[in-house]
Amino acid sequence: MENREQYFNRINRFGRISFIIFFVLIFTIPTVVCAVYDIFPGLATVLKATMGLFLILTPIAISEIVSFVPLLGSGASYLTFETGNVSNIKLPCAMNALKLAGVQPASEEGEVLSTISVAVSSIVTTSIILITALLLAPLAPVFSNPAVRTATANVLPALFGALLVSFLAAGDAGSVVVKGQWKAIILPALVVAVVHYLIFPIKGWEGVIILVLLPITILGARFLYKKGQITVVPKVPKA
Amino acid sequence: MEFFDVANGSLLFVLVGAGIAYVMVQCALFMRMSLKRARELGIDRKVISDTIKSSAVFTLAPSIAVALGLAAMAPSLGIAWPWFRLSVIGSVSYELMAANMATSALGFAKLADAAKAGAEPLGAIMYAMTGGLAGAIILDIIFIKKVDSLAVRLKAKAGDFGVVAIGVLFFAVLAVFVVPFFGQGVVAVATFVTSIVLTLFLAFVAKKFRLAWLGNFILAFSLILSMCSSVLWTAMVK
């Protein structure tokens, strides 16, 4: 059996190589299309159109790497960033899986289970999008139905309401239980409330705000831990 | 050559299909490696099977929102390219914005205007949407391993507090997404509160009646039911 480091190196080697191939692949698609149809845009046009997006998406990527990789582990991170829909599907899905299994992120078990979770999630999402693409015409009345539009427009409040309860309620972390963990959300929530409602709306800046909040959240938790408001106790086996 | 001749042409479908197939194979390979590792670590088969089932069910409802994104993008960009972007690398929250930003940088007021100008804008839009993510992909390739390794080391070094620190990291994400709901109107708040109540209720039912299977689907059921409740709240607000 491989030790942890050997497995870690192998999954990262595989992830990096497959990501490099993926990088080439995504540029191949527009290149082949433009070559076959002879519709290559000018370099200046492409640069002008790309620059704005690049400047928005790159800081978001930095924030996602710093914030989400410690939670997901390497294997799940490669898959998550490659298949997209990170904060609305893959991250909550993996976190839910770890919570149900009672294992912590940044553990060997957590790394393995979050990779399985994200792989399954990616396959399901891709299948649903494929079905939609194939049935777009017959499904058009369903998608234009006001009730369906309302329900899907409210996916985030529905998702994060459920996540909030399950993450604040439990402190199960493998062989130990973290008690009073919920108190650690008060400080980041206050910071977001002050910034969002009194300074500027954070829509579009979520990635940057998460990046700023990470040290604040950990320092706040450290303070509560030192004061005995958050404690780590061994898990008592069920009788 | 017209915009939609290319956007809905068989060539783009074949290329996009191949790209998605590549990523699906990768999912399968990552899964195989993880399943093998799970067996080596002695993780219970039931835990693995519950992880697979709960992840599949959990993903259904948010995926419908992504499918709706495809339906929204298809009239402006055809089916193939949005299909690719929403299946791979893209996010339903950013894709339409990305397409619109690329279009406006090309000098068109909206996507529909670009589509009237022949096939050439499509090439530029596809390149721009891909190039916009180039920095992100390069950073992923370089830093995922480094950040993961650092997190594991810091967690080990911090002892018991390491467990707390990793546990509260996700709170930063929750705070950023949850707090703004309170300024998004009655329906968003009501849906959010419904989701909380349903989650608590289902957790209570699962515990009280010892329904272990329900425990794995609480989040998925709460998500779907509270999304449905938003229709009711919208009707009541009107």
Interface residues (C-beta under 8 A of the other chain):
Chain A: M1 E2 Y7 F8 R10 I11 N12 F14 G15 R16 S18 F19 I20 I21 F22 F23 L25 I26 F27 T28 I29 P30 V32 V33 C34 V36 Y37 I39 F40 P41 T45 V46 K48 A49 T50 M51 G52 L53 F54 I56 L57 T58 I60 A61 I62 I65 V66 S67 F68 V69 P70 L71 G73 S74 G75 S77 Y78 L79 F81 E82 T83 G84 N85 V86 S87 N88 I89 L91 P92 C93 A94 M95 N96 A97 L100 A101 Q104 P105 A106 E108 E109 V112 L113 T115 I116 S117 V118 A119 V120 S121 S122 I123 V124 T125 T126 I128 I129 L130 I131 T132 A133 L136 L139 A140 F143 A147 V148 R149 T150 A151 T152 A153 N154 V155 L156 P157 A158 L159 F160 G161 A162 L163 L164 V165 S166 F167 A169 G171 A173 V176 V178 Q181 A184 I185 P188 A189 V191 V192 A193 H196 Y197 P201 I202 K203 E206 I209 I210 L213 L214 I216 T217 I218 A221 R222 Y225 I230 V232
Chain B: M1 V6 G9 L11 L12 L15 V16 G19 I20 Y22 V23 M24 Q26 C27 A28 L29 F30 M31 M33 S34 L35 R37 A38 E40 L41 I43 V47 I48 D50 T51 I52 S54 S55 A56 F58 T59 L60 A61 P62 S63 I64 A65 V66 A67 L68 L70 A71 A74 I79 W83 F84 R85 L86 S87 V88 I89 G90 S91 V92 S93 Y94 A98 M101 A102 A105 L106 G118 A119 E120 P121 L122 G123 A124 I125 M126 Y127 A128 M129 T130 G131 G132 L133 A134 G135 A136 I137 I138 L139 D140 I141 F143 I144 K145 V147 D148 S149 A151 V152 K155 D160 F161 V163 V164 A165 I166 G167 V168 L169 F170 F171 A172 V173 L174 A175 V176 F177 V178 V179 P180 F181 G183 Q184 V187 A188 V189 T191 F192 V193 T194 S195 I196 L198 T199 L200 A203 G215 N216 I218 L219 S222 L223 S226 M227 C228 S229 S230 V231 T234
